[in-house]
Amino acid sequence: MRIFELAKPKSPEQLRLDQLRASSNRASDALKIERERQKAQRAQKALSQLLKPKSNTIKPIQPIKPR
């Protein structure tokens, strides 16, 4: 802290603004963390889908029967 900040106590309005600013910063940090979590979750799901064998999608071709 600076010396002039110690000399003057903050008014109730200034304290309220400081609290609102701090809560806004916490909310934006939480939002960033949540977006990163969801992004990682989507990437993990996409990776697991790529690594998953797709044997049920490939079906053998039936031979053509002569008439």
C-alpha positions in Angstrom: 0.0 0.0 0.0 1.0 3.6 -0.5 1.3 6.0 2.4 -1.6 8.2 1.3 -3.9 5.1 1.2 -3.1 4.5 4.9 -3.8 8.1 5.9 -7.4 8.3 4.7 -10.1 5.7 5.5 -12.3 4.8 2.6 -15.9 6.0 2.5 -18.7 3.5 2.5 -19.3 4.2 -1.2 -15.7 3.5 -2.0 -15.7 0.3 0.0 -18.9 -0.8 -1.8 -17.2 -0.1 -5.2 -14.2 -2.1 -4.2 -16.4 -5.0 -3.1 -18.3 -4.9 -6.4 -15.1 -4.8 -8.4 -13.6 -7.7 -6.5 -16.8 -9.8 -6.9 -16.8 -8.9 -10.6 -13.2 -10.1 -11.0 -14.0 -13.3 -9.1 -17.0 -13.9 -11.4 -14.9 -13.3 -14.6 -12.2 -15.6 -13.3 -14.8 -18.3 -12.5 -16.2 -17.9 -16.0 -12.8 -18.3 -17.7 -12.1 -21.4 -15.6 -15.5 -22.9 -16.5 -15.0 -22.2 -20.2 -11.6 -23.9 -20.1 -13.1 -26.9 -18.2 -15.8 -27.3 -20.8 -13.3 -26.9 -23.7 -11.1 -29.6 -22.2 -14.1 -31.8 -21.6 -15.2 -31.5 -25.3 -11.6 -32.1 -26.5 -11.4 -35.3 -24.3 -14.7 -36.5 -25.7 -13.6 -35.9 -29.2 -10.3 -37.7 -28.6 -12.1 -40.7 -27.1 -14.4 -40.8 -30.1 -11.4 -40.8 -32.5 -9.7 -43.5 -30.6 -12.8 -45.7 -30.3 -12.9 -48.5 -32.8 -15.7 -48.2 -35.3 -16.2 -51.9 -36.1 -19.9 -51.7 -36.0 -20.1 -49.1 -38.8 -18.3 -51.4 -41.4 -20.6 -54.1 -42.6 -19.5 -56.9 -44.9 -20.8 -56.7 -48.5 -23.3 -59.4 -49.4 -22.4 -61.3 -52.5 -24.7 -60.9 -55.5 -26.9 -63.9 -56.1 -27.2 -65.0 -59.7 -30.7 -65.1 -61.1 
